Amino acid sequence: MNEADTIELLQRAIMTVLIVAGPAVMSAMLVGIVVALIQALTQVQEMTLTFVPKIIAMFGAIALSAPYMGGKIYAFTEEVYAKIVTGF
């Protein structure tokens, strides 16, 4: 294993983490924008009004995209194990 292999493996790992975390982060961001807009329109500044809907949206997004996320992690793990077996 040389430096190029290590860098390539780290790039793939970071990209996999970004892809897997994407649905949860995007749902929290969208819900946060909607709640912030509603709070600005109604002038109600309650902290739990932003926190609870984001958590619910994140759990929903994770539940809906769990097979996709699991598949991505599984594919990455299989690739790493294959490289370990072949010696890079």
C-alpha positions as CSV (number, residue, x, y, z in Angstrom):
1,M,0.0,0.0,0.0
2,N,1.5,3.3,-1.1
3,E,0.5,6.9,-0.5
4,A,-1.7,7.0,-3.6
5,D,-3.7,4.0,-2.4
6,T,-4.1,5.5,1.0
7,I,-5.3,8.9,-0.3
8,E,-7.7,7.2,-2.7
9,L,-9.1,5.1,0.1
10,L,-9.6,8.1,2.4
11,Q,-11.3,10.0,-0.4
12,R,-13.7,7.2,-0.9
13,A,-14.4,6.9,2.8
14,I,-15.1,10.7,3.1
15,M,-17.3,10.6,0.1
16,T,-19.2,7.6,1.5
17,V,-19.7,9.4,4.8
18,L,-21.0,12.5,2.9
19,I,-23.4,10.4,0.8
20,V,-24.7,8.5,3.8
21,A,-25.2,11.6,6.0
22,G,-26.8,13.5,3.2
23,P,-30.5,12.6,3.6
24,A,-30.6,13.3,7.3
25,V,-28.7,16.6,7.0
26,M,-30.8,17.8,4.0
27,S,-34.1,17.0,5.8
28,A,-32.9,18.8,8.9
29,M,-31.9,21.8,6.8
30,L,-35.2,22.0,5.0
31,V,-37.2,21.6,8.1
32,G,-35.1,24.3,9.8
33,I,-35.6,26.7,7.0
34,V,-39.4,26.2,7.1
35,V,-39.6,26.5,10.9
36,A,-37.4,29.6,10.8
37,L,-39.7,31.1,8.2
38,I,-42.8,30.3,10.3
39,Q,-41.1,31.8,13.4
40,A,-40.2,34.9,11.5
41,L,-43.7,35.3,10.3
42,T,-45.4,34.7,13.6
43,Q,-42.6,36.2,15.8
44,V,-42.7,33.2,18.1
45,Q,-39.1,32.5,19.2
46,E,-39.3,29.2,21.0
47,M,-36.2,27.0,20.9
48,T,-38.2,23.7,21.1
49,L,-40.1,24.7,18.0
50,T,-36.9,24.3,16.0
51,F,-35.4,21.3,17.7
52,V,-38.3,18.8,17.8
53,P,-39.4,19.0,14.1
54,K,-35.7,18.7,13.0
55,I,-35.2,15.5,15.1
56,I,-38.5,14.0,13.8
57,A,-37.5,14.8,10.2
58,M,-34.1,13.4,10.7
59,F,-35.4,10.1,12.1
60,G,-37.9,9.9,9.3
61,A,-35.2,10.5,6.6
62,I,-33.0,7.9,8.2
63,A,-35.8,5.4,8.4
64,L,-36.7,6.0,4.7
65,S,-33.2,5.9,3.4
66,A,-31.7,3.2,5.7
67,P,-31.6,0.5,2.9
68,Y,-29.7,3.0,0.6
69,M,-27.3,4.0,3.4
70,G,-26.7,0.4,4.4
71,G,-26.0,-0.6,0.8
72,K,-23.5,2.2,0.4
73,I,-21.7,1.3,3.6
74,Y,-21.8,-2.4,2.6
75,A,-20.4,-1.7,-0.9
76,F,-17.5,0.4,0.6
77,T,-16.7,-2.3,3.2
78,E,-16.7,-5.0,0.6
79,E,-14.3,-2.9,-1.6
80,V,-12.0,-2.3,1.4
81,Y,-12.0,-6.0,2.3
82,A,-11.3,-7.0,-1.3
83,K,-8.3,-4.6,-1.4
84,I,-7.0,-6.1,1.9
85,V,-7.3,-9.6,0.4
86,T,-5.5,-8.7,-2.8
87,G,-2.9,-6.6,-1.0
88,F,-3.8,-3.4,-2.7
